[in-house]
Amino acid sequence: MAANSRLTIAAHALAWLALAQRRGQEILTSEQVAASVNTNPVIIRRSLGDLRRAGLVNVRHGAGAGWSLARAPEHITLLEVYDAVEQEPPFGMHRTEPNLECPVGRGIRPALGDIYDRVEQAVRQELAATSIADVLREILRVR
């Protein structure tokens, strides 16, 4: 099973926009962001479109076209980014109903559902406590 990288791509794009802004470049093209992520600009435009719908970035069309942060990186949490780009919960149940005649099949969903809910709440709490500015600060520390 492949890991989902939507949150990572979105956080990368936002951190790059924040760094560019800090350096005096308010707008980046999707090609510039894609070069940093090392992916296709179409993937970046899709991610930035999700972020725009969530009010986290702005887009400018025409001359000087590109993307910019909609607010300061200190005021964009990873939880907001996660909610903007993730359509599915982090853990899923069976795609089909398990055998309800089996004691494990009958109890697996309620048992795992409670655990998954607690894990998701812990993840959401951590993401809410971390801003894009925090991510950028850590990125620059690692350099």
N, C-alpha and C positions, 0 to 999 in steps of 0.2 A: 504494500500500500504506500503510495507516494504521499509525502508531507505536503500540506497546503502552504504555499508561500505568499498568499495575497497580502497578509498583514505585513510581512517582511518587506515586500516590494513597496507597499504604500508608505511604511515608515522610512524606508530608504529614500523614496522620492521626497517626502516632506523634510527629512533632515538635509537633503541636498538643496532644496528650496530655501531652507532656513540659513544654511551656510552661505549660499549665493546672496541672500538678502543682507546678511551680516557683512559681506564683502562689497556691498553697494550695487549688486545686480538684482533688481526687484523681480525680474521675469526671466524664466527659463523656458525653452521650447521642449516639447516632448522628446525630441531627438537628443537634446542635451541631457535630459534626465535619463533617457534610455541608455546613453553611453556610459553613465555612471553605474547603472544597474546591470549593464551588459545584457540587454534584452531588446526585443523589438519595440519600436515606438508605439505600435498598436496596443501592446500590452500596457504600456505606460498610460496611454490616452484612456484606456478602459479603467484603469485604477484611478487616475486623476478625475475621471468623470464621476466615479463613485464618491470620491472625496469632495468634489464640487457640489454634488447633490446633498451632501451632509453639511455643507457650509464651511468646509475646512480649507478650500482653495478657491481662487478666482481664475477665470480664463479671460484672456483678451484676444479678440479676433482682429484680422486686418494687419495694418502696419504695426510692427512691434508685438506681434502675436506671441502668446505663451501663457505660462502658468505662474501664479504667485500665491503666497500664503494669504488666507482670508483674515487671519489674526496672528498675533505674536505666538511664536513656538512655545512659549511658557504657558499659553492658554489652550493648547491642543493636547489632549491626553491620548495615550495609546488606546484607551477604552473607546473614545470617539472614533478613532481610526478603525479599530476592530469592528465596531458596530456598522461603520460605513462600508467595509469591504467583505465582511464575512456573512454569507447567507445561511450557513448551516451551523448547528451547534458543534462543539469540538468532538463530541462523542455521539455515536448513533446506535440505535437498537437494531435488531434484526430487520431485514427488509420484508420478511414475511413473518406471520404469526408462528412462534414456536409451538411445539406439541404441548397443548395444555393438559393432556393426560399424563405427561411426565412431570414428576415433582420439580425437577430443575427447570423444565420448559415453562411451568406454571409460575415459578417464582423469580426467574431471572430478570425480567423487566423491572419489577418493583425494587428488587435488591440493587441492581446496577443503576437504576434511575436515581435513587437517593444518593448514591456515591457520586455519580456524574454531576448531579445538581450541586453538591458541595464543592467538587473540584472546579466547576465552572464559576461558582461564586468567588472562590479564592483567586482564580485567574482574573476575573473582572475587577476584583479589588486591587490587585497588583497593577493591572493596566491603568486603572483610574488614578493611581498614585504616581504615574510616570508620564512626563510630558515629552514632546518632541525636543524641547530644549535639553531635557535630561539625556535623551538618546544622543543628541549631537555632542553634548559635553563628554559623554562616555566615548563616543567615536573619536573625538579629538584627543582625548587622554590616551587612547590605545595607539594612536599614530606614533 
